[in-house]
Amino acid sequence: MASDGIRENKLKILYAGTLTPNDSALYRKWALERLGHESVHFDTTPYLKVKSVMSKIVYRLAMGPGVERCNRDIYEQALAHQVDVVWCDKLLFMQPSTLRKLRAKGIATVNYTIDNPFGPRKDPGWRLYMKAIPDYDLHVVQRDQNIVDYRSRGAKNVVKIQTAYEPTIHYPPPAGWSDADCDREVSFIGTPYDNRAEFFTRLWREYKIPLAISGPLVWKDVLAPDIFDAIYRHNGELFLDAYREGIWRSKINLSFITHSNCDEFAHKSFEIAGCGAFLLAERSQGHMDRFKENEEAVFFFSPEECVQKIRQYLPGQSSRRRIAVAGHARAATSGYHNDEQVRRILQALEPVLRKVKLSAS
């Protein structure tokens, strides 16, 4: 196995999660590799494939043959590849016994979870995850409150970072890009969490804002038929190049805090900034700490303020471009990208890994 010093020596890391091209977990794995570490690819997607009649039960309870196989295979692969770390990216299937067996072999475990298992949204599927919290060696969270939450459930080490953009996917448009290349006036690309459907309904019906919405087809279930037909782009969800180009083609990109997840900032805000696009984000302390208002991004609190900002900036290509360029520069220099955020995780992991290796020797 690799030696103790993370900064000076290459680590071998088994990276476990849903590692499809459309998942941000894959981006963090790429960042580890760009930082000089070796990763073992462990895609958990096949273990989630069960007969439809059983899928909801398996997901809610995190139990069954697929869960057992996943844990067995992670442990066996970790030993076969002689890894230093098993990194779990929102892996709800890890059993406490597997984590303890890995530690006994001198292999540290990292839990990276963007979502909030303690939030009011009450998503299903956290049963086994909660039981495993005390047995991970390092938890990575993105909320101050989660540090308290995880420690209250027995977590030994918790570090806060932020979600980030992926520089190989989210980058500015080519030189000469202008409003003439944009076919989306006021745009949102994402999911209908919280009261977003109501928000967009007001913007369209009351204020006649020219909206373009892309995302999962569940928007059809939360918008009135006339609103859905008017504002939803029927190419559906956008991923990878299509996602970046959707941001490029938007004169104004909206970004919302997911309050039901108790978020402090929006992952999407960093991706929009990474793409060198104009960001109009919901005002929060997390956003204001990371972007200078009206210089690097523009913020709103209410539908009325959002409309006011749209009407102020939509006609002005030069002012939008100035803010977009400044926002991208801030995101790049302040490290709102995966390379910097993953580097910070590795820095926090260094003493933890050293302790795990010493305890197993």
Secondary structure, DSSP 8 states (H G I E B T S, - for coil): ---S-TTTS--EEEEEE---TT-HHHHHHHHHHHTT-EEEEEE-GGGG---HHHHHHHHHH--SHHHHHHHHHHHHHHHHTT-SEEEEES-TT--HHHHHHHHHTT-EEEEE--S-TTSTT--S--HHHHHHGGG-SEEEES-HHHHHHHHHTT-S-EEE----B-TTTS----TT--GGG--EEEEEES---TTHHHHHHHHHHTT---EEEES-TTHHHHS-HHHHHHHB-TT----HHHHHHHHHTEEEEEE---GGGT-SS-HHHHHHHHTT--EEEE--HHHHHHS-BTTTBEEESSHHHHHHHHHHHTT-HHHHHHHHHHHHHHHHHTT-BHHHHHHHHHHHHHHHHHHHHHHH-
